[in-house]
Amino acid sequence: MTESIAPQLACREHPAIGVVLLAQLIRDMGHDPAPLLAAEGLELTAPTATVEAIRELAFIHQVLATVPVPDLGLRAGRRHHFSVFGMWGLAMISSATLRGAIRVGLRFIDLTHTYLNWKFVRETGAPRLTLDEPFDLGRARTFIIERDLAAAVTLVEDLLGHREVLEAVTLPYDAPAYSARYHEVFGCEITFGADRTELMIKPDLLDARPLQANPAAASLAEAQCLEMAARMKGRGSTANAVRAGILAVPGEFPDLARIAGRLSLSERGLRRRLATEGSSYRHILREVRETLARAYLRDTRLQAEEIAERLGYSDASNFSHAFKHWTGITPGAYRRQQFSGRRRS
C-alpha cells in the first residue's frame, strides 16, 4: 500500500462481512485470526457492523504475510454467496433477469466491501463488467482482484444455477504458478497480462431468468437497499467531514476552530453535531493519527521522527508514547512484527 492511499481510505467504511469471511476462512485452514485482527485494532464483530476500509486492507496484508496459500483470493471469493450480503444479495437474486441483477448490484455496490470500481459496459463488443483500481492496492492487489472475480462467479452460480454466462476473463498481471485454479473457478477463457480486469458475458444470457426471481421480493429488497444507502451516506456525516478536513493537507492537523470555520459552523455547533453522532474532534483526531501511524510504519520506511512530524507530534518520544497507548506496543515493535510476517510469507 502506498503512502498516498491512507487519506483516501481513512474516511471510508465497509461492511464487516469481508473481514468476517476472511477470518473464518483462515481459521478453517488452521490459522488463528485473533492476533492478526488485534494487530489492526479489529475484532470479529457482527457481519452487519462496519469497519474502516483502511483497517480491513491492513488485515488483508497481515493475512497474506502470515498464511502461505497462493490462491487465497480465489478461495475467499468462493465463500461470497448471496446469503452473506443481506438485502443487497436479496435484491439481486430475486431480480427478473441477469441484466436486472447486474443493474441493481452495481447501483448499490457501496453496500459491499469491494475496493474496486465496477462498471457494466455494452457500447462496443461483448457486454462486460470492468473492474478498475482507484488506487494502488499494493501487496493485496492480486488477492482483491481474485476475491472479487471469484465472488462474482459464485454469485452467478447462485443466481442461475450455472456459470456458463461467462465468456472470458482478462487479468492485468502475469499468470501465477497456480493459474490452473483460475480455469477451475471460472470455467472459461482466461487471459493474463491484459490492460485491465474484465468479465466478458455472453449476450444471449443477459435476459436469463434467475432461479429465485420474485418481483415482489425484488421491489422490497431494492427499496431497503435505497434506504440503507441513504443511511450510510448520512451516517456520521459531520464526523466524516471533520475527518476529511483533518486529512485535507498532509502533515497539517487543523484544530477544532479551523475545522468549524471550514464547515461554516461555530465551535459549539460543531461539538454539538459531533456529540449527536457519538463522536468528538479529539476522538476523530486520535483515530486518524492511529490509522496513519499504522500505515506509515507498515508500508513505508519513514523514521519515527519523520512519522511524528507528519502526525503533528513535537517529537518521536511523544509519538511513541501515544502509539503505545493506542496499541499496547511501541512503534518499533509494531514495525518489526510487520516485516517479520512479510519475511515468513
C-alpha positions, 0 to 999 in steps of 0.5 A: 500500500502506498503512502498516498492511499491512507487519506483516501481510505481513512474516511471510508467504511465497509461492511464487516462481512469481508473481514468476517469471511476472511477470518473464518476462512483462515481459521478453517485452514488452521490459522488463528485470526485473533492476533492478526485482527488485534494487530489492526485494532479489529475484532470479529464483530457482527457481519452487519457492523462496519469497519474502516476500509483502511483497517480491513486492507491492513488485515488483508496484508497481515493475512497474506504475510502470515498464511502461505496459500497462493490462491487465497483470493480465489478461495475467499471469493468462493465463500461470497454467496448471496446469503452473506450480503443481506438485502443487497444479495436479496435484491439481486437474486430475486431480480427478473433477469441477469441484466436486472441483477447486474443493474441493481448490484452495481447501483448499490455496490457501496453496500459491499466491501469491494475496493474496486470500481465496477462498471457494466459496459455494452457500447462496443463488443461483448457486454462486460463488467470492468473492474478498475483500481482507484488506487494502488492496492499494493501487496493485496492487489492480486488477492482483491482482484481474485476475491472479487472475480471469484465472488462474482462467479459464485454469485452467478452460480447462485443466481442461475444455477450455472456459470456458463454466462461467462465468456472470458476473463482478462487479468492485468498481471502475469499468470501465477504458478497456480493459474490452473485454479483460475480455469477451475473457478471460472470455467472459461477463457482466461487471459493474463497480462491484459490492460485491465480486469474484465468479465466478458458475458455472453449476450444471449444470457443477459435476459436469463431468468434467475432461479429465485426471481420474485418481483415482489421480493425484488421491489422490497429488497431494492427499496431497503437497499435505497434506504440503507444507502441513504443511511450510510451516506448520512451516517456520521456525516459531520464526523466524516467531514471533520475527518476529511478536513483533518486529512485535507493537507498532509502533515497539517492537523487543523484544530477544532476552530479551523475545522468549524470555520471550514464547515461554516459552523461555530465551535459549539455547533460543531461539538454539538453535531459531533456529540449527536453522532457519538463522536468528538474532534479529539476522538476523530483526531486520535483515530486518524493519527492511529490509522496513519501511524499504522500505515506509515510504519507498515508500508513505508520506511519513514523514521519515527521522527519523520512519522511524528512530524507528519502526525503533528507530534513535537517529537518521536518520544511523544509519538511513541508514547501515544502509539503505545497507548493506542496499541499496547506496543511501541512503534518499533515493535509494531514495525518489526512484527510487520516485516517479520510476517512479510519475511515468513510469507 
